[in-house]
Amino acid sequence: MTESNIKVAAKRLGAVAVALVLLNLLYHHYSDLISPDPTAPVDNPYPRTEAVTSAPEEEKQPVCEPRKNLVYLKTHKCASSTLQRVFLRYGKEHGLSFALPGSSNYLGWKLPFRPRMIPPDLRSPSGKYNMFLLHTRFSEDAISQVMPKDSVYVTILREPMDQFESLWGFYELEKFYKMSIDQFAKLPYEKLVRWRKGDLHGIHQMMFDLGHGAVGEYSQDEMQHKLDKLNATFDLVMIAERFDESLVLLKNLMCWTTDDMVYLSINARKDDAKTNITSETRSLLYSLNRPDVTLYDFFANIFDQKVKAFGKERMKRELQELRDANDKMEKRCMADEESKVPGDLLWRKDIVSLVVKEDDQECVDLVKKEISFVDEVRERQRMWVKNGWPLNETVT
């Protein structure tokens, strides 16, 4: 090949190379124009489930719906009125229905509850109710006939000697038995077990409220069987001496808010109305009330386990939240000491009556007498029945 031919070929190859470079540049420029940024998010019609459902770690909190169906066995002299007020307020504010008698604040007296104790003018169309909150002698079979299957069962217990002393003074048992508490404590169990004021108030009152009479005649195995059955029935047995901790557990069980649990202590006796008990009498009463002692010790131990499982730091944090909310409510509600207590808030002369601002209904509801509050929701429910039950039609 001549030198001239070599020069021509080199020129042609150079032109081809330049053309290829230009074509490559044009190709990449065009691709940039029609293709998305590879780092940009792509709309995928079939995204992974995680991409849709995952949430930041701090947002991953258990979700629950507030529970509205509740059976509360109101035991005597166990801070039960303060607790009942929490439930009555919640039921009133949320338009819930109640299992109620035609009058009074007892569903039954010496006899255990029966559905027929709810009169026709207070009955729901389904025969079921959201809340069962009044004094009664407990009968799970009968109560389950008027309460939904998903109802939460709750009660409260108190240290037995303190509970009995309070019962003795509040119901004036000294007048009924016509003897002092020291004389009473020396009588045999067999004489006292069925000797109750109104066939209702007497020794081992908490076990009696729970539906058991002559419990002291049970064998140890029989008693343990009764306790195990109660434990299987009640979702939470609260302890009066640990009231705030009990409310924290209750709040989480019901999926309610801290504000739902706010309370003011009510129905507490004045110090000068309390009965002095000697150490000898206390020991004798301890023996007479042995069933309640066994009951209390059993559930106090279970309560300890529940608190431990709840978590020390979590309990500490939620206790502070409750106490802050209580302090806030007290500052909001308490009236001047010179203010007079209105009639429906005036308890007995031996009971401390709290003076609250009458123009704040929530404050009034926190302290009004039980019968006044029950009468209020009873009249509302009568109107529901009369007008065709406009609310709570789905209680089943």
Secondary structure by P-SEA (a helix, b strand, c coil): ccaaaaaaaaaaaaaaaaaaaaaaaaaaaaaaacccccccccccccccccccccccccccccccccccbbbbbcccccaaaaaaaaaaaaaaaacccccccccccccccccccccccccccccccccccccccccccccaaaaaaaccccbbbbbcccaaaaaaaaaaaaacccccccccaaaaaacccccccccccccccccaaaaaaacccccccccaaaaaaaaaaaaacccccccccaaaaaaaaaaaaacccccccccccccccccccbbbbcaaaaaaaaaaaaaaaaaaaaaaaaaaaaaaaacaaaaaaaaaaaaaaaaaaaaaccccccccccccccccccbbbbbcccccaaaaaacccaaaaaaaaaaaaaaaaaaccccccccc
